[in-house]
Amino acid sequence: MVAIFDKATLYVHKIKWGMSETILIGYVRRSNAGTEVKISINTKAFAEAETYETSDGESYVPMTINLSRLRKVIDGERAVTTVCQEVDA
């Protein structure tokens, strides 16, 4: 499936890659001034995301951003890239 960006609305889709599944959680873009990276997280996707717990009892949602695509966003070569979570299928 493909991510659909329509007037800043992020729709959640799942993409299967081999033995794992990538869940779209949000997106990253550079600010208009170019001085910040803005991260937008879809609240429904975040609420449904898998979590893990550390030894001190804190819970976290593991997410990934492709580094080369993030660099392109920072350099202005790309408008947006995704924030994802990889889970076992």
C-alpha positions in Angstrom: 0.0 0.0 0.0 1.1 3.6 -0.5 0.9 6.5 1.9 -1.5 9.2 0.8 -0.9 12.9 1.7 -3.9 15.0 1.1 -3.9 18.6 2.5 -1.7 17.6 5.5 -3.9 14.7 6.4 -2.0 11.5 7.0 -3.7 8.2 6.3 -2.3 5.1 8.0 -1.3 2.2 5.8 0.7 -0.9 6.2 3.4 -2.1 3.9 4.8 -5.6 4.0 8.5 -6.2 3.3 9.5 -9.8 3.6 9.2 -11.0 7.2 8.4 -7.6 8.7 5.6 -5.1 8.3 6.2 -1.3 8.2 3.5 0.8 9.7 3.3 4.5 8.8 3.2 6.5 12.0 3.8 10.0 10.7 6.0 12.2 8.6 8.9 14.6 8.8 9.4 17.9 6.9 11.7 20.9 7.1 10.2 24.1 8.5 9.6 27.0 6.1 12.5 28.9 7.6 14.7 25.8 7.1 15.9 26.0 10.7 13.9 23.1 12.2 12.7 19.6 11.4 9.0 19.2 12.0 7.7 15.8 13.0 4.0 15.1 12.7 2.6 11.9 14.3 -0.8 10.4 13.5 -2.5 10.0 16.8 -4.5 6.9 15.8 -1.3 5.2 14.5 0.6 6.2 17.6 -2.1 4.8 19.9 -2.1 1.5 18.0 1.7 1.2 17.7 3.6 -1.5 19.4 5.5 -0.6 22.5 8.3 -1.9 24.7 9.1 -1.5 28.3 12.5 -0.7 29.9 13.8 -2.2 33.1 12.7 0.9 35.0 9.1 0.5 33.9 8.9 3.2 31.3 7.1 2.4 28.0 8.3 3.6 24.6 7.1 3.4 21.0 10.0 2.4 18.7 10.0 4.4 15.4 12.4 4.8 12.5 13.2 7.5 10.0 15.3 6.6 6.9 18.6 8.6 7.4 19.3 9.2 3.8 15.8 10.5 3.1 15.9 12.6 6.2 19.2 14.2 4.9 17.4 15.0 1.7 14.6 16.7 3.6 17.1 18.7 5.6 19.0 19.7 2.4 15.8 20.7 0.7 16.0 18.0 -2.0 12.8 16.3 -0.7 9.7 17.8 0.8 8.8 15.0 3.3 9.7 11.6 4.5 8.0 9.1 6.7 8.2 8.1 10.4 7.5 4.3 10.6 7.4 1.4 12.9 8.7 -2.0 11.8 6.9 -5.0 13.3 7.2 -8.7 12.7 4.5 -9.9 10.3 
